[in-house]
Amino acid sequence: MDPRLPETDLVIFDCDGVLVDSEELSCRCLSEALGRAGIAMSTDQALELFLGRSTAAVLDYCRAAGQSLPATFLTELALQVREAFRSQLKPIPGVAAVLAELRLPHCVAASSDLERVRFSLELTGLAPYFEQRLYTSQMVARGKPAPDLFLHAANAMESAPRRTLVIEDSVSGVTAAKAAGMKVWGFVGGAHYRLRDGSDPLRNAGADRIFAAMMDFWTEG
């Protein structure tokens, strides 16, 4: 137990936008990939629609809109994202210090696929803090905003939901954590919140606390 996090046995971190500053990068890639497929969507629109969601949500959206994507779409998008990450991805400032100081069990629960999560963490030097404790939407029937992924991660880590703290940057993630019966802190320090309000949407979704810098992780307020 860590006295700074009372009644908490497990901390679950989202990956994109919480551990690595990837949301703007990946949504820019998505916007460009959709454009090549003949579907106009700006980076801001992609962030609005798919922040914190899996690629399945993109497919569902296009299908509902009657817009078809080529069979190679997801493969080509993954390659484009990987190249963008390789040259531009950075860890969220200060997150390594938080992880180094954390004395509670912790893991990742992300909407991205497992390969991308591993690649992101290895690229930014954060992989050793989590080892194999990585859980993704591929492992459950329903991704965020359903609670399935967080419940799966807590069960695997042998923690009761009510004693689990989630760190999330998206409305879908906050919604999922609250539906799972967990405490959730909304993080708004990623580049994707530089020019847009993140605090109010996350608070309205049920976040128990909002913070904008990892250096404030240990400071309640």
SULBEL-V227260 format. One record per run of one state. SS is the DSSP state (~ for helix, > for strand, _ for the rest). FROM is the first residue (numbers start at 1). TO is the last residue. If there is no record, write none. Layout:
[[SS FROM TO] [SS FROM TO]]
This chain:
[[_ 1 9] [> 10 13] [_ 14 15] [> 16 16] [_ 17 19] [> 20 20] [_ 21 22] [~ 23 36] [_ 37 42] [~ 43 50] [_ 51 54] [~ 55 64] [_ 65 72] [~ 73 88] [_ 89 90] [> 91 91] [_ 92 94] [~ 95 101] [_ 102 104] [> 105 110] [_ 111 113] [~ 114 123] [_ 124 126] [~ 127 129] [_ 130 133] [> 134 136] [~ 137 139] [_ 140 147] [~ 148 156] [_ 157 160] [~ 161 163] [> 164 168] [_ 169 170] [~ 171 179] [_ 180 182] [> 183 187] [_ 188 190] [~ 191 193] [_ 194 198] [~ 199 205] [_ 206 208] [> 209 211] [_ 212 213] [~ 214 216] [_ 217 221]]
